[in-house]
Amino acid sequence: MVEKVWGRDSLPAPFVPPAGQRIGEIWFEPPAELPQVLVKYLFTSEKLSVQVHPSDASAKPGEAGKEECWLVLDAEDDARLAIGFEREVPPEEIEAAAKDGSIEDLLTWHRAHPGDLFYLPAGTVHAIGPGLALVEVQQTSDTTFRLYDYGRPRELHLTRGLEVAEGVPYAAEHRRSIADGPVLVDGPHFRLDRIEGALDAATLSAYEGALLVLPPEGEVAAKDGSARAAAGECPVADGLASLDFTKAGVTLLTRAV
């Protein structure tokens, strides 16, 4: 559990925050079998900073590229996600807007509903609004460049952020719904699938190696009875065929590409 200024002191079941802490993120440490993919839960009560991440190609020594996706689990009325700009914006205008706070008005704020999925390529300028519970799947990276933070006393990274930021609108093709499954993301760095009920041959063949399993509901078990995972957990398995989903509802699967 990671404490954040924008986090919550009350979390949805099964999570219980430590007394007096505002938990914004719950990380599942990437296992040795799958170090390239990081899975998190995010819980927000305030806006997150406006930020951007480099790609593998634009990352400098000591940095790491980061592409990610968000799946909305729960959203209060009028909860929103800022992704991309309303129009093409040159770097000098992004810089000026970041300095005076008007960058919020340049961004596109998308209404968020449970089941919405947003894929964010590296270079996408974004921010998460309050009142949201999300699952985030990403490249394993902690490289974040803050462009604007609402006056909070945290470091900004305008120089590097402007070097990697793409001042363009968010491409509609990157927004999906969990109902569009089974393949939700088939990106250059990770794949994300949704399964429910019987497994089809294509999904089984796509997950023959190490994978992470995220059951938002129900229970996933190893067929040999050696382990079980319920909502709020994220086990690693050596292959999809080794798992039993008879007591599971909708389940998310992810692996590196």
N, C-alpha and C positions, 0 to 999 in steps of 0.2 A: 504494500500500500504506500502511495506517494502523496504526501501532504502538499496542497496547492492553495494559494490565496483565493482561487476561484472555485475550490472544491466544496464538499458538503460535510456537515457534521452528522447527517442522517443518510444512510444508504439503503437502497432496496435490498430485500432478502436475496441471497443468504449472507450478504456482507454486513459486518459490524465494525465500524471504525473505532479506533482507540479513543478513549475519552478525551475530549478537548481538542481533537484534531479534525481539520477539514481535509478530507481525502478527495483528491481530484482524479487520481489514476490508480488502477490496480494492474500491475505488470505480471506477466507470466515469464519468468526467466527463460530465455531460449535454451533448449537442451542441447547437449553435445551432438545429438543426431541431426539437429536442424537449427544451426546457429544463425542462419540468414534471415529468419522470420521472427518478428516480435508481435505478440498479441496483448492488447490492453483493454480494460474497461475504462471509460471516461464518464465522470459525473460532474455536471456544472451547475453552479448557482450564480455565476457572474460571467461576463465575457472573457474569453481568452485573448491573449495578445494577437495582433495581426502579424503573421509570420510567413516564412517561406523556407524551403529546404533545397539544397543543391542536388544535382544528379550525380551519378558516379563519375560522369565525364567532367562536370564543373567543380567537383569537390577538390579542395587543395589538401596537401599533406596534413594529417591530423584531423581531417573532416571525413565524413562518410555520406554517401548519397542516400536519399530517403524518398521513396514513393510510398503512398499509403492509401487506405480506403476507410471509410466510416460507414457502419451499419447502424441506423437509428433503432434503438430498442424501446425508448420511451421519450415522449416530448410533451412539454406543457403547451398550452394554447399559445400560438404565435411564436413558438421557438424557431430560431433561424440559424443557418450556417452561412457564413460569408465565404464565397469561393469565386475567384476571378473578378474581373472588372466589368462595369456596365458598358464600357467601350474600350477601344485601344488607348492606352495611356503611356506616354513616353517616360523614360526613367527620371528625367528632371521634374516632371509633374508628380510622380510617385514620391520622390524625395521631399518636395515642398509640402505635399499633403500629409506625409508621415510626420513632418516636423510641426505642423500646425493642427493636426488631429482630424483634418477633413478627409483623410484616407478612408474612413468609415463610409463616407458618402459616395466615394468612387467605386466601392466594392458592390457586388451583387449579393444580396442577402436572400437566400433560398429558404422558403418555408420547409420545415422538417417534420415528417410524420413517421410513426413506427413502421419499419419495413423499408424505408428509403435507404438506398446505398449510393455513396458518392466515391468515385475513384479520383485521387489527386496525383497527377503526374508531378515529378519534381519541377520546381519553378513556379508552381501554382500558388499565388498569394491567397491566404485564407485566415479565417478566425472562426471559432466556435462560440455561439451565443449561450446564454443561460437557459436553465430548465431542460437539459438534455441528458440522456443516458445513451452512450454509444459503445459499440465494439469497434476498436481500431486494429487493423492488421497492417503491418508496415515492414519495410526493410529494417533490419536491426541497425539502428543509428540513433544517436542523440544530438545530431547536428541540426540546430534550429537557429535561424536568423530572425530576430524580432525587429519589426519595422515600426511598431507603435504599440504602447502598452497602457494607454488611458491615464498617464501620469504616475503609474506605479514606479517605485524606486528600483527598477531592475534595468540591467544593461540592455541597450539597443545595439543593433548590428547593421546600421544603414549601409555602410560601404559594401560589405559582402552580400547583404540582402539584395541591394540594387543590382549587383553584378549577376545574380542568378534569377531574379524575378522576371516573370513574363507578364507584361502589362496588357493582357488580352482577356476577352470574355471566356467564361468556362464553357467547354465544349459539351453540348447536350448528350453526346454519345457516352460520356463518362458517368452519367446519372442513370441509375437503374432502380429496381425494386427487388426485394427478396423473393417476390412471387415470380420473377423472371427466370428463376433457377432452371436447371441445377448449376450451371456455370455462371457465377456472379462476377468474378474477375479472372481474366486470363492474361496477365500482364507480363512484362519482361523480367520481373523479379519474384513474383509469387502468384499462386493461383488460390482462389477462394470459391468453394462450392457449397450449395445448400442441398441437403438430402432429407427426405421424409418417406418412410415406408421402405419398400423393396429397393435394393441397389441395382442399377442397370450396369450392363457390361462396360459401357464407356467410362463411367465413374470408377468402377473397380480397376480398370486398366490404367486410369490416370493417377491412381493412388496405390501403386504397388510398393513404393518405398516409404520412408519416414514421413509422417504427417502429424499435425496437431488437430485435436478434436475439441470443439467448443459446443457443449450442449446447453442452449439457453433454457431448455425445459427437459423433463424426463431424465433418463439415465442411459449411459453408454457403458458397456461392459466388455472385457476381454472374453473371447469365446472359451478360453481355457479356465475361466473363473478366477484368474490371478488378480484382477483389478476392476474397479468400477469408478465411474465419474458421473457426478450430477451437475446440475446447474451451478454456475459459478466456478467450475473447475476447467482445466485445459490440459488434458494428458497428451503425451506423445505416444504414438504407436508405430510399429515397424511395418504396417501395411493395413489397408482398409479391410482386407479379407479376414483379418484376425479379430475383428470387432463384431459385437452383437448389438443391434439397434432395436430389438423387439420392444424394449421399454422406453425408447426415445421418441420424442416428437420431432420437430424441426431441429436439425443439427448442422453446424458449420464445420467444414473441413478446410484446412489450408496447408500448403507446402511451398517450398522454394521451387523456382523454375530454373 
